[in-house]
Amino acid sequence: MKLRDQLKQNPYGSLVWRVFIGVVGGLITLVGTIFLFAPGPGILVLLAGLGILATEFAWAANAIRKTKSIAQATSERIGIPLWVKYLIAAVGAVLSILFILVFHA
């Protein structure tokens, strides 16, 4: 049985799970924010943290949607080649899957 299913069977388990996701996602989002100003993959880590938070919190899902629309508008304005967009999406997808496997399984 999965850890999340076991926790949600307990009366306080759902709250414990949401706090856990909030802490882990919040820390990863914070590290991503720091990486925006320090050397590192800031945007990817920041979006990974928001992705983790979006599994339990609607505001994080809304933030991801807004970020996606801003990124799309910016890439159209700058004129990023299509293959670069696909490369960025592929790398982001692989990293997201890895984070989900590590933190959700």
N, C-alpha and C positions, 0 to 999 in steps of 0.2 A: 504494500500500500504506500502511496506517495506521502511524503511529509506534510504537504499542504492539506491533503484529505484527512489525515490524522488530526491535524491541528483544528480543522474546521468542525470536527465532531465534538470537540470540547466547547463548552459555552463561551469561554473567553478565547478560544483558539483563533477565531476570525480576527479579533482585535490584535492578538499577538502576531499573526501573519502580516496584517497590514502595517503594524509598527516595524516588523522586520524588513518588509519590502521598502517602507519609507526610509529606514536608516540606510540600508544597502544602496538603494537608488539615489538617495540624497548624498551619500558619500561619494559615489561615482560621479554624480553631477557636479559636486563641489570640486573633485579632482579635475574633471573636464574644464571647469571654469578656470582653475589655476593654470591648466595646460594652455589655455588661450593666451596667457601672458608669458608663460615659460615654454621652453622647448618641449614639444610633445604634440600628439594628435588631439588637440583640444576639442574640436568640433565633434569628432567621432566619439570620444569618450563622453562628452556632454550629451550627445544624442543617445548613446547607449544607456546612460543613467536615466534620461527621460523615458526611454523605452521600458526600462525596468519599472519605473514609477507608473507608467501608463497601464501596466497590468492590473493595478489596483485603484488608481486615482484618475478620474475623468479630466481634471485640469491638466494633467501631464499629457494626456492624449490630445487635448485641444492645443497645447503648446507645440506638440510634434506636428500637427496639421498646419498650424500657422507657420512654423519654421519651414516646412516643406514648400508652402506657397511662396514664402519670401525667397527661398533658395531657387525655386523655379523661375521667378520673376528676375532675380539677379543674374542667373545663368543665361537667360534669354537676352537681357540687356548687354551683358559682357560678350556674349557670342561664343560660349564654350563649345568646342566640337562635340558631336554626338558620342564619339567613342570615349571621350573623357568622362562624359556624364555616365555612360554605362560602366566604365571602370570604377568610378567613385561609388556608384550604386552597388556594384558587385562586392567591392571591398567592405562597404558598410553593411551589406547583407551578411557576409561571412562573419564579420565581427559581431554583429547582433546575434546571429545563431550561436556563436561560441559563448557569448555572455548568457544567453538564455539557457543553453545546455549546462553551463557551470552553475548558474544561480537558481534555476527553476527545476532541475531534475533531482 
